[in-house]
Amino acid sequence: MRITQADLVPLNQRFEDAAPLDILRFAREVFGERAAILSSMQRAGTALCHMADRAGLDFDVLFVDTGVLHTQTLETRDALASTHRHLRIHTLHPERGFLEQTREEGLLYVTPEGQERCCDLRKTAPLRSVRGRYDALIGALRRGEGGARARVQPFALDVDMNTLRIHPLAHVTSETLNAYFTEHPDALQNPLHLMGFPTIGCFPCTTPVLPDEPERAGRWRHLASVAYCGINPTDRGALGDGVVLDDRYVTALQP
């Protein structure tokens, strides 16, 4: 059955002020093993994984290793895999190594057009490789991040993947997120967050941020017009006109 963003309005109203864990439980109840968490091993994503694991919710966690990530990010992935017994970490990879890509196409990330292609090849394409495996992808986007994410809803569409996108942290503020890590010292944090990196991506395109700079100032600092990698439909403004889901899911999503 085809479902549109308009069809999700009642669902979004129902869960607008819901606790993130309630949304995670709903996702697991409705989609079972056809739901997965997306995490780039940044703090919002590791908090989401910690919530799910503590609640005994079994999820696959999809992590894209672009081949040019910081060592600390990979170590955070490995630590999460070894300590979160209810979660199964699946690492996705680009088809080509970064050096092979550079030899064949040049250093893409030095122009806005090249950056878009580089991020598509190294981040979005690996995720597309599991298209059809999942009906719901759970991400850690928050409205408090600003920009295009200021409009993120708890439930949205991903036409490219033909899935629902679920954002349990949509309304969670930075202060609330900080408090979560204070209350749960065992929740993993990428060490780069303590080194001046509010957000973290590939090491050629991520720098620390000064205290008076916006949170995402360190991403693609060399490209003034670039703010996002494009792996999230919300960032692209590409919610689309609908996705096709099994009838039993559509029924469960109705108010």
C-alpha positions as a Markdown table, in Angstrom:
| # | Residue | x | y | z |
|---|---|---|---|---|
| 1 | Met | 0.0 | 0.0 | 0.0 |
| 2 | Arg | 1.3 | 3.5 | -0.8 |
| 3 | Ile | 1.7 | 5.9 | 2.1 |
| 4 | Thr | 2.4 | 9.6 | 1.8 |
| 5 | Gln | 3.8 | 12.2 | 4.2 |
| 6 | Ala | 0.2 | 13.5 | 4.6 |
| 7 | Asp | -0.8 | 10.1 | 5.8 |
| 8 | Leu | 1.8 | 10.4 | 8.6 |
| 9 | Val | 0.3 | 13.7 | 10.0 |
| 10 | Pro | -1.9 | 11.9 | 12.7 |
| 11 | Leu | 1.0 | 9.7 | 13.6 |
| 12 | Asn | 3.3 | 12.6 | 14.0 |
| 13 | Gln | 0.7 | 14.4 | 16.1 |
| 14 | Arg | 0.4 | 11.3 | 18.3 |
| 15 | Phe | 4.1 | 11.1 | 19.0 |
| 16 | Glu | 5.1 | 14.8 | 18.9 |
| 17 | Asp | 5.9 | 14.9 | 22.6 |
| 18 | Ala | 6.6 | 11.2 | 23.1 |
| 19 | Ala | 9.7 | 10.0 | 24.9 |
| 20 | Pro | 12.3 | 8.7 | 22.5 |
| 21 | Leu | 12.1 | 5.2 | 24.1 |
| 22 | Asp | 8.4 | 5.1 | 23.5 |
| 23 | Ile | 9.1 | 5.7 | 19.8 |
| 24 | Leu | 11.8 | 3.1 | 19.7 |
| 25 | Arg | 9.4 | 0.6 | 21.3 |
| 26 | Phe | 6.7 | 1.4 | 18.8 |
| 27 | Ala | 9.2 | 0.9 | 15.9 |
| 28 | Arg | 10.2 | -2.5 | 17.2 |
| 29 | Glu | 6.6 | -3.5 | 17.9 |
| 30 | Val | 5.4 | -2.6 | 14.4 |
| 31 | Phe | 8.4 | -3.4 | 12.2 |
| 32 | Gly | 10.3 | -6.1 | 14.2 |
| 33 | Glu | 13.5 | -7.1 | 12.4 |
| 34 | Arg | 12.5 | -4.9 | 9.4 |
| 35 | Ala | 13.6 | -1.8 | 11.4 |
| 36 | Ala | 17.2 | -0.8 | 11.9 |
| 37 | Ile | 19.0 | 2.1 | 13.6 |
| 38 | Leu | 21.4 | 4.3 | 11.6 |
| 39 | Ser | 24.4 | 5.5 | 13.5 |
| 40 | Ser | 27.6 | 7.4 | 12.4 |
| 41 | Met | 28.8 | 6.9 | 16.0 |
| 42 | Gln | 28.1 | 10.5 | 17.0 |
| 43 | Arg | 26.6 | 11.2 | 20.4 |
| 44 | Ala | 22.9 | 11.4 | 19.5 |
| 45 | Gly | 23.3 | 8.1 | 17.7 |
| 46 | Thr | 25.1 | 6.4 | 20.5 |
| 47 | Ala | 22.5 | 7.7 | 23.0 |
| 48 | Leu | 19.8 | 6.2 | 20.8 |
| 49 | Cys | 21.6 | 2.8 | 20.8 |
| 50 | His | 22.1 | 3.0 | 24.5 |
| 51 | Met | 18.4 | 3.6 | 25.1 |
| 52 | Ala | 17.4 | 0.6 | 22.9 |
| 53 | Asp | 20.0 | -1.7 | 24.4 |
| 54 | Arg | 19.0 | -0.9 | 28.0 |
| 55 | Ala | 15.4 | -1.5 | 27.2 |
| 56 | Gly | 16.2 | -4.9 | 25.7 |
| 57 | Leu | 15.1 | -3.9 | 22.2 |
| 58 | Asp | 16.9 | -5.9 | 19.5 |
| 59 | Phe | 17.9 | -3.9 | 16.5 |
| 60 | Asp | 20.4 | -4.0 | 13.6 |
| 61 | Val | 22.6 | -0.9 | 13.7 |
| 62 | Leu | 23.8 | 0.2 | 10.3 |
| 63 | Phe | 27.1 | 2.0 | 10.2 |
| 64 | Val | 28.7 | 3.3 | 7.0 |
| 65 | Asp | 32.5 | 3.2 | 7.1 |
| 66 | Thr | 33.5 | 5.6 | 4.3 |
| 67 | Gly | 37.1 | 4.6 | 4.5 |
| 68 | Val | 38.2 | 8.0 | 5.6 |
| 69 | Leu | 36.8 | 8.1 | 9.2 |
| 70 | His | 38.7 | 9.1 | 12.3 |
| 71 | Thr | 40.2 | 6.2 | 14.3 |
| 72 | Gln | 38.1 | 7.4 | 17.3 |
| 73 | Thr | 34.9 | 6.8 | 15.3 |
| 74 | Leu | 35.8 | 3.3 | 14.4 |
| 75 | Glu | 36.9 | 2.6 | 18.0 |
| 76 | Thr | 33.5 | 3.8 | 19.2 |
| 77 | Arg | 31.8 | 1.4 | 16.8 |
| 78 | Asp | 33.8 | -1.5 | 18.1 |
| 79 | Ala | 33.1 | -0.5 | 21.7 |
| 80 | Leu | 29.4 | -0.3 | 21.0 |
| 81 | Ala | 29.5 | -3.7 | 19.3 |
| 82 | Ser | 31.2 | -5.3 | 22.3 |
| 83 | Thr | 29.0 | -3.7 | 25.0 |
| 84 | His | 25.5 | -3.6 | 23.6 |
| 85 | Arg | 24.3 | -7.2 | 23.6 |
| 86 | His | 20.9 | -6.5 | 22.1 |
| 87 | Leu | 22.3 | -4.7 | 19.0 |
| 88 | Arg | 23.9 | -6.1 | 15.9 |
| 89 | Ile | 26.3 | -3.8 | 14.2 |
| 90 | His | 26.5 | -4.0 | 10.4 |
| 91 | Thr | 29.3 | -2.0 | 8.8 |
| 92 | Leu | 28.6 | -1.0 | 5.2 |
| 93 | His | 31.4 | 0.0 | 2.8 |
| 94 | Pro | 31.8 | 1.9 | -0.5 |
| 95 | Glu | 32.6 | -0.2 | -3.6 |
| 96 | Arg | 36.0 | 1.5 | -4.1 |
| 97 | Gly | 38.7 | 2.5 | -1.6 |
| 98 | Phe | 39.2 | 6.3 | -1.3 |
| 99 | Leu | 42.6 | 6.2 | -3.1 |
| 100 | Glu | 41.1 | 4.2 | -6.0 |
| 101 | Gln | 38.3 | 6.7 | -6.3 |
| 102 | Thr | 40.7 | 9.6 | -6.2 |
| 103 | Arg | 42.9 | 8.0 | -8.9 |
| 104 | Glu | 39.9 | 7.5 | -11.2 |
| 105 | Glu | 37.9 | 10.7 | -10.5 |
| 106 | Gly | 40.3 | 13.2 | -8.8 |
| 107 | Leu | 40.0 | 14.8 | -5.4 |
| 108 | Leu | 36.2 | 15.2 | -5.4 |
| 109 | Tyr | 35.6 | 16.9 | -2.1 |
| 110 | Val | 37.4 | 20.2 | -3.0 |
| 111 | Thr | 34.3 | 21.6 | -4.9 |
| 112 | Pro | 30.6 | 21.6 | -4.0 |
| 113 | Glu | 29.7 | 19.4 | -7.0 |
| 114 | Gly | 32.5 | 17.0 | -6.2 |
| 115 | Gln | 31.6 | 16.9 | -2.6 |
| 116 | Glu | 28.1 | 15.9 | -3.5 |
| 117 | Arg | 29.3 | 13.0 | -5.6 |
| 118 | Cys | 31.9 | 12.0 | -3.0 |
| 119 | Cys | 29.3 | 11.8 | -0.2 |
| 120 | Asp | 27.0 | 9.9 | -2.5 |
| 121 | Leu | 29.6 | 7.3 | -3.4 |
| 122 | Arg | 31.0 | 6.9 | 0.1 |
| 123 | Lys | 28.0 | 7.3 | 2.3 |
| 124 | Thr | 24.6 | 7.1 | 0.5 |
| 125 | Ala | 25.5 | 4.3 | -2.0 |
| 126 | Pro | 26.6 | 1.9 | 0.8 |
| 127 | Leu | 23.3 | 2.5 | 2.5 |
| 128 | Arg | 21.4 | 1.8 | -0.8 |
| 129 | Ser | 23.1 | -1.6 | -0.9 |
| 130 | Val | 20.6 | -2.8 | 1.8 |
| 131 | Arg | 17.6 | -1.3 | 0.1 |
| 132 | Gly | 14.7 | -3.8 | 0.4 |
| 133 | Arg | 16.1 | -5.3 | 3.7 |
| 134 | Tyr | 14.3 | -2.8 | 6.0 |
| 135 | Asp | 11.0 | -1.0 | 6.1 |
| 136 | Ala | 12.0 | 1.5 | 8.7 |
| 137 | Leu | 15.3 | 3.3 | 9.4 |
| 138 | Ile | 15.7 | 5.0 | 12.7 |
| 139 | Gly | 17.9 | 8.0 | 12.8 |
| 140 | Ala | 19.1 | 10.5 | 15.4 |
| 141 | Leu | 18.2 | 13.9 | 13.8 |
| 142 | Arg | 17.1 | 16.7 | 16.1 |
| 143 | Arg | 15.4 | 19.9 | 15.4 |
| 144 | Gly | 17.8 | 21.7 | 17.7 |
| 145 | Glu | 20.6 | 21.1 | 15.1 |
| 146 | Gly | 19.0 | 23.9 | 13.0 |
| 147 | Gly | 19.1 | 24.3 | 9.3 |
| 148 | Ala | 16.9 | 21.8 | 7.3 |
| 149 | Arg | 16.7 | 19.7 | 10.5 |
| 150 | Ala | 14.7 | 22.3 | 12.3 |
| 151 | Arg | 11.6 | 20.8 | 10.6 |
| 152 | Val | 12.3 | 17.2 | 11.2 |
| 153 | Gln | 9.3 | 15.1 | 12.2 |
| 154 | Pro | 9.2 | 11.9 | 14.3 |
| 155 | Phe | 8.0 | 10.0 | 11.2 |
| 156 | Ala | 8.9 | 10.8 | 7.6 |
| 157 | Leu | 9.5 | 9.1 | 4.3 |
| 158 | Asp | 12.6 | 7.9 | 2.5 |
| 159 | Val | 11.6 | 7.5 | -1.1 |
| 160 | Asp | 15.1 | 6.5 | -2.2 |
| 161 | Met | 15.2 | 3.6 | 0.2 |
| 162 | Asn | 11.4 | 3.0 | 0.1 |
| 163 | Thr | 11.3 | 3.1 | 3.9 |
| 164 | Leu | 9.9 | 5.0 | 6.7 |
| 165 | Arg | 12.4 | 7.3 | 8.5 |
| 166 | Ile | 11.9 | 7.5 | 12.3 |
| 167 | His | 13.4 | 10.2 | 14.4 |
| 168 | Pro | 12.9 | 9.5 | 18.1 |
| 169 | Leu | 15.0 | 12.4 | 19.1 |
| 170 | Ala | 13.3 | 15.0 | 16.9 |
| 171 | His | 12.2 | 17.3 | 19.8 |
| 172 | Val | 15.2 | 16.5 | 22.1 |
| 173 | Thr | 17.2 | 19.6 | 22.9 |
| 174 | Ser | 21.0 | 19.7 | 23.3 |
| 175 | Glu | 20.5 | 20.3 | 27.0 |
| 176 | Thr | 18.4 | 17.1 | 27.3 |
| 177 | Leu | 20.9 | 15.2 | 25.3 |
| 178 | Asn | 23.7 | 16.4 | 27.6 |
| 179 | Ala | 21.7 | 15.4 | 30.6 |
| 180 | Tyr | 21.2 | 11.9 | 29.2 |
| 181 | Phe | 25.0 | 11.3 | 29.2 |
| 182 | Thr | 25.3 | 12.8 | 32.7 |
| 183 | Glu | 22.6 | 10.4 | 34.0 |
| 184 | His | 24.0 | 7.4 | 32.1 |
| 185 | Pro | 27.8 | 7.6 | 32.3 |
| 186 | Asp | 28.0 | 4.1 | 30.7 |
| 187 | Ala | 26.6 | 5.5 | 27.5 |
| 188 | Leu | 29.3 | 5.7 | 24.9 |
| 189 | Gln | 30.5 | 9.0 | 23.5 |
| 190 | Asn | 32.9 | 9.4 | 20.6 |
| 191 | Pro | 36.1 | 10.9 | 22.1 |
| 192 | Leu | 36.2 | 13.5 | 19.3 |
| 193 | His | 33.2 | 15.3 | 21.0 |
| 194 | Leu | 35.6 | 16.1 | 23.8 |
| 195 | Met | 38.2 | 17.4 | 21.4 |
| 196 | Gly | 36.1 | 20.3 | 20.0 |
| 197 | Phe | 34.1 | 18.3 | 17.3 |
| 198 | Pro | 30.3 | 18.9 | 17.9 |
| 199 | Thr | 29.5 | 16.9 | 14.8 |
| 200 | Ile | 31.8 | 14.3 | 13.1 |
| 201 | Gly | 32.2 | 13.1 | 9.6 |
| 202 | Cys | 35.1 | 12.1 | 7.4 |
| 203 | Phe | 38.4 | 13.4 | 8.5 |
| 204 | Pro | 39.2 | 15.4 | 5.3 |
| 205 | Cys | 36.0 | 17.4 | 5.7 |
| 206 | Thr | 35.6 | 17.7 | 9.5 |
| 207 | Thr | 37.4 | 20.2 | 11.8 |
| 208 | Pro | 37.0 | 21.3 | 15.4 |
| 209 | Val | 34.6 | 24.2 | 16.1 |
| 210 | Leu | 35.3 | 27.4 | 18.2 |
| 211 | Pro | 32.9 | 28.1 | 21.2 |
| 212 | Asp | 31.2 | 31.0 | 19.4 |
| 213 | Glu | 30.7 | 29.1 | 16.1 |
| 214 | Pro | 27.6 | 27.2 | 14.9 |
| 215 | Glu | 27.6 | 23.5 | 15.7 |
| 216 | Arg | 28.1 | 22.5 | 12.1 |
| 217 | Ala | 30.7 | 25.1 | 11.3 |
| 218 | Gly | 33.4 | 22.3 | 11.3 |
| 219 | Arg | 31.7 | 20.3 | 8.5 |
| 220 | Trp | 33.0 | 21.1 | 5.0 |
| 221 | Arg | 34.6 | 24.3 | 6.3 |
| 222 | His | 36.4 | 24.7 | 3.0 |
| 223 | Leu | 33.0 | 24.8 | 1.1 |
| 224 | Ala | 30.8 | 27.6 | 2.3 |
| 225 | Ser | 27.7 | 26.4 | 0.5 |
| 226 | Val | 27.8 | 22.8 | 1.9 |
| 227 | Ala | 26.1 | 21.8 | 5.1 |
| 228 | Tyr | 25.1 | 18.2 | 4.7 |
| 229 | Cys | 26.2 | 15.0 | 3.1 |
| 230 | Gly | 22.8 | 14.1 | 1.7 |
| 231 | Ile | 22.3 | 10.7 | 3.3 |
| 232 | Asn | 19.2 | 12.0 | 5.2 |
| 233 | Pro | 16.2 | 12.9 | 3.0 |
| 234 | Thr | 15.3 | 15.7 | 5.5 |
| 235 | Asp | 18.6 | 17.4 | 4.8 |
| 236 | Arg | 18.0 | 17.1 | 1.0 |
| 237 | Gly | 14.4 | 18.4 | 1.3 |
| 238 | Ala | 13.5 | 15.2 | -0.5 |
| 239 | Leu | 10.6 | 13.6 | 1.3 |
| 240 | Gly | 9.0 | 12.6 | -2.0 |
| 241 | Asp | 5.4 | 11.7 | -2.8 |
| 242 | Gly | 5.2 | 8.3 | -1.1 |
| 243 | Val | 6.6 | 4.9 | -0.4 |
| 244 | Val | 5.1 | 1.4 | -0.7 |
| 245 | Leu | 4.8 | -0.5 | 2.5 |
| 246 | Asp | 3.2 | -3.8 | 3.4 |
| 247 | Asp | -0.5 | -3.4 | 4.3 |
| 248 | Arg | 0.0 | -4.6 | 7.9 |
| 249 | Tyr | 2.5 | -1.8 | 8.6 |
| 250 | Val | 0.2 | 0.8 | 7.1 |
| 251 | Thr | -2.6 | -0.4 | 9.3 |
| 252 | Ala | -0.4 | -0.3 | 12.4 |
| 253 | Leu | 0.6 | 3.3 | 11.6 |
| 254 | Gln | -3.0 | 4.5 | 11.6 |
| 255 | Pro | -4.3 | 6.4 | 14.7 |
